[in-house]
Amino acid sequence: MRLLTTAHSAKFDGKATLFVAEKTRQEGMDPQVVWGPWVGELEVFSQNCAHVDIISPQAFEAIGPVVREILG
């Protein structure tokens, strides 16, 4: 428990890409607000799935092309 209360993460000044599972996103939770202190720029892609399903084959059908484009 001490590790969790004493750990510090440095801000990543680059661009991060976040895939948000909308079916289980807490109401009112804004990814830009939550992640803003930790990244320089955040690009958010909403996914119509639950968090547990974000790595499912169905989710990857939508996520895969985005990742392919990002990686060029």
Stockholm file with secondary structure:
# STOCKHOLM 1.0

chainA/1-72         MRLLTTAHSAKFDGKATLFVAEKTRQEGMDPQVVWGPWVGELEVFSQNCAHVDIISPQAFEAIGPVVREILG
#=GR chainA/1-72 SS CHHHHHCCCCCEEEEEEEEEEGGGSCTTCCHHHHHGGGEEEEEEEEESSCGGGTTSHHHHHHHHHHHHHHHC
#=GC SS_cons        CHHHHHCCCCCEEEEEEEEEEGGGSCTTCCHHHHHGGGEEEEEEEEESSCGGGTTSHHHHHHHHHHHHHHHC
//
